[in-house]
Amino acid sequence: MSDIFYGFPDAVSLGLPPVSDEGVPKCDSPCSGDDLLENLAIRQPMWPPKHKSSYSNINFDLLGLVVENVTGLGYAEYVEQAILRPLGMDSSSFIKPDDSVGVLPSGFNYWDYEGGVQRPTGGLYSTTSDMSKFLRHVLATHNTLSPQLNWFSPGSYSESLSSYYGMPWEIYRTSSMLPSTLRPVTFITKGGSLPGYFTYVIMAPDYDLGISIFTAGPADLLDLIREAVTVTLLRAAEETAQRDLNDRYTGIFAAAAPLNSTLVLTQSDTKALYIDSFISNSTVILEAWQGPLSSLTQGGPFRIQLVPSLSSRGDDAGRKGEVWRGILVPEKRGTGAWDDQCMTNYDPLSYANKPLLEVVFWGGEGAVMKEIEMVGFRVVLERVEGGGEGRETLDVNKDGFTKENGQKVLG
């Protein structure tokens, strides 16, 4: 971070002692690469090596020097050639544009700013439209940068409960955004500021959403806009996602005779998509499994919730099916200190070398799922009822009759 000596005209008024000329840092902004390295050589590390991560602007200054040495280009020139122009970010540059296209807040501001060696930490002039192009690219490619790297994975923890450091992101996870469910929402963010300007970019990868907020003027304006925009937008996106689950995936699915296998998928705002009832060869699965498999959910009752694996599978007919996973989720949470611990992303249970709760949805007309393949059960069930017909729970007994009307689902 910048030295307070340069940031305040009278540091002594903050209770800091006066310093001699020898104590004045030689490098702040702008400065040369040699100045930066000389200054860095006298600094002590905040933590022992490989012990902890810190938010560090200096690391990005050093990264800029590496880029220049490797490419033979200036940092700004390289960013323009490798990132800005290929993405069509034609309104973005490290060179100040004409004042007529900018927002110049009253008072002291950094509109005309030259960062020098500190360009990698700030000083890009851009627009929300251009930044949207960048966020779209990141959302589409974040997990394909290399076989070893997912750009959205946290690299270390912060000192708070819900914040993490990524590379280079600030990651925030909260269960307060969606009051109807305990499911956390993950935000991949990056904030930045210079005097007079405060910016924030936000990505919600679960919803494939990106948000850019640029403000000029009071610092608290950004926080007000961020709260108003993200809460409203994410709750609307969640409502849309839940409606899509209900319309496309819920319903009654049955196997062809002579098998007596029936599956009922239900959606709710709190449980998302889950197996409400599953009869396999006349066995009521949820009843049969509660005892033998309850050790996987701390001994209590559980439901089978379906979550997308983000992968697909093809068949001989050229169709593409969505691959989902069933996970066992406790129906009740206790009040103990450890009761929030819930490990769900474990290797799937298998049966005769096939994943027991792997599910493949095969689509039909209007994107409504026509068939569901229960991989571990070696069975494909076809939709016989439901799909966009409301969110009521359909109760099926072990003989394949719905308890509402006594109608047999499969003869």
FENLIN-V462480 format. One record per pair of residues at least 24 apart in sequence whose ideal C-beta (glycine too) atoms are under 7 Angstrom apart, sorted by the first residue. I is the first residue (numbers start at 0). J is the second residue. D is the distance in Angstrom with one decimal. If there is no record, write none. Layout:
i=I j=J d=D
i=I j=J d=D
//
This chain:
i=0 j=56 d=6.0
i=1 j=27 d=5.8
i=1 j=28 d=6.5
i=2 j=27 d=5.5
i=28 j=114 d=6.1
i=28 j=115 d=6.5
i=28 j=117 d=5.2
i=29 j=113 d=5.6
i=29 j=114 d=5.9
i=29 j=115 d=2.7
i=29 j=116 d=6.8
i=29 j=117 d=6.7
i=30 j=115 d=5.7
i=30 j=116 d=5.7
i=31 j=115 d=6.9
i=31 j=116 d=6.0
i=32 j=64 d=5.1
i=32 j=116 d=5.2
i=35 j=60 d=5.7
i=35 j=116 d=5.2
i=51 j=155 d=6.6
i=52 j=154 d=6.0
i=52 j=155 d=3.8
i=52 j=164 d=4.9
i=54 j=164 d=6.9
i=56 j=120 d=4.2
i=59 j=119 d=4.2
i=59 j=120 d=5.1
i=60 j=116 d=5.6
i=60 j=117 d=5.5
i=60 j=119 d=5.9
i=60 j=120 d=6.3
i=62 j=119 d=5.9
i=63 j=116 d=6.7
i=63 j=118 d=6.2
i=63 j=119 d=3.8
i=74 j=118 d=5.2
i=74 j=119 d=6.1
i=75 j=118 d=5.9
i=86 j=132 d=5.1
i=86 j=133 d=6.0
i=86 j=136 d=5.6
i=87 j=132 d=5.8
i=88 j=129 d=4.2
i=88 j=132 d=5.6
i=88 j=133 d=6.5
i=90 j=125 d=6.7
i=90 j=126 d=4.7
i=90 j=129 d=5.0
i=91 j=123 d=6.2
i=91 j=124 d=6.6
i=91 j=125 d=4.1
i=91 j=129 d=4.7
i=92 j=124 d=5.6
i=93 j=118 d=6.0
i=93 j=122 d=6.0
i=93 j=123 d=5.9
i=95 j=124 d=6.3
i=96 j=124 d=5.7
i=102 j=215 d=4.2
i=104 j=195 d=4.6
i=104 j=215 d=4.4
i=104 j=216 d=4.4
i=107 j=194 d=5.5
i=107 j=195 d=6.6
i=108 j=194 d=5.6
i=108 j=195 d=2.8
i=108 j=196 d=6.8
i=109 j=193 d=3.9
i=109 j=194 d=4.9
i=109 j=195 d=5.9
i=109 j=196 d=6.5
i=110 j=195 d=6.9
i=112 j=193 d=6.1
i=121 j=191 d=5.5
i=121 j=193 d=5.7
i=127 j=211 d=4.3
i=127 j=213 d=5.7
i=130 j=200 d=6.0
i=130 j=211 d=4.1
i=131 j=209 d=6.3
i=131 j=211 d=5.8
i=134 j=200 d=6.2
i=134 j=202 d=5.9
i=134 j=209 d=3.2
i=134 j=211 d=6.8
i=135 j=209 d=6.4
i=137 j=202 d=6.7
i=138 j=202 d=5.9
i=138 j=204 d=6.4
i=138 j=207 d=5.8
i=138 j=209 d=6.0
i=151 j=187 d=5.2
i=151 j=204 d=5.9
i=176 j=230 d=6.6
i=176 j=233 d=5.3
i=177 j=234 d=6.6
i=177 j=237 d=5.5
i=179 j=268 d=4.4
i=179 j=269 d=6.0
i=180 j=268 d=6.2
i=180 j=269 d=5.1
i=184 j=233 d=6.3
i=197 j=221 d=4.3
i=199 j=225 d=5.9
i=201 j=229 d=6.5
i=203 j=233 d=6.3
i=206 j=233 d=6.9
i=206 j=236 d=4.4
i=206 j=240 d=6.9
i=208 j=232 d=6.8
i=208 j=236 d=6.3
i=241 j=266 d=6.5
i=241 j=268 d=5.5
i=244 j=271 d=6.4
i=244 j=272 d=4.9
i=245 j=387 d=6.9
i=245 j=390 d=5.5
i=246 j=386 d=6.7
i=246 j=387 d=3.8
i=247 j=366 d=5.7
i=247 j=367 d=5.3
i=247 j=368 d=5.8
i=248 j=272 d=5.6
i=248 j=360 d=6.8
i=248 j=368 d=5.3
i=249 j=385 d=5.4
i=249 j=386 d=6.7
i=250 j=382 d=5.3
i=250 j=384 d=5.7
i=250 j=385 d=2.4
i=250 j=386 d=4.7
i=251 j=383 d=5.3
i=251 j=384 d=4.2
i=251 j=385 d=5.5
i=251 j=393 d=5.9
i=251 j=408 d=5.7
i=252 j=371 d=5.0
i=252 j=380 d=3.7
i=252 j=381 d=6.3
i=252 j=382 d=5.5
i=252 j=383 d=6.8
i=253 j=380 d=5.6
i=253 j=381 d=6.5
i=253 j=383 d=4.9
i=253 j=408 d=5.3
i=253 j=409 d=4.2
i=254 j=378 d=5.2
i=254 j=380 d=5.0
i=256 j=409 d=6.7
i=256 j=410 d=6.4
i=258 j=378 d=6.8
i=259 j=399 d=5.7
i=259 j=409 d=6.6
i=260 j=378 d=5.6
i=260 j=380 d=6.4
i=261 j=395 d=5.4
i=261 j=399 d=5.2
i=261 j=408 d=5.2
i=261 j=409 d=6.0
i=262 j=371 d=6.4
i=262 j=380 d=5.3
i=263 j=393 d=4.9
i=263 j=395 d=5.4
i=265 j=392 d=5.3
i=265 j=393 d=6.9
i=266 j=390 d=5.9
i=267 j=390 d=6.5
i=270 j=302 d=6.8
i=270 j=304 d=6.5
i=271 j=304 d=6.3
i=272 j=305 d=4.7
i=273 j=302 d=5.2
i=273 j=303 d=6.2
i=273 j=304 d=4.6
i=273 j=305 d=6.4
i=274 j=303 d=4.2
i=274 j=325 d=6.9
i=275 j=392 d=5.6
i=275 j=393 d=6.7
i=276 j=394 d=6.6
i=276 j=395 d=4.6
i=278 j=395 d=6.6
i=278 j=397 d=5.6
i=278 j=399 d=6.6
i=279 j=376 d=5.7
i=281 j=397 d=5.9
i=283 j=397 d=4.9
i=292 j=327 d=6.7
i=295 j=327 d=5.3
i=296 j=327 d=5.3
i=296 j=329 d=4.5
i=297 j=329 d=6.3
i=299 j=329 d=5.4
i=299 j=330 d=6.7
i=299 j=331 d=5.8
i=300 j=330 d=4.6
i=301 j=327 d=4.6
i=301 j=328 d=5.9
i=301 j=329 d=5.4
i=301 j=330 d=6.0
i=302 j=328 d=5.5
i=302 j=330 d=5.8
i=303 j=327 d=6.3
i=303 j=356 d=6.7
i=304 j=328 d=4.8
i=305 j=358 d=6.0
i=312 j=359 d=5.6
i=318 j=361 d=5.9
i=320 j=359 d=4.2
i=320 j=360 d=5.9
i=320 j=361 d=4.7
i=321 j=359 d=6.9
i=321 j=360 d=4.5
i=322 j=357 d=6.7
i=322 j=359 d=5.5
i=323 j=358 d=4.4
i=323 j=360 d=6.6
i=324 j=356 d=6.3
i=324 j=357 d=6.2
i=325 j=356 d=3.1
i=325 j=358 d=6.1
i=349 j=375 d=7.0
i=350 j=375 d=4.6
i=383 j=408 d=6.0
//
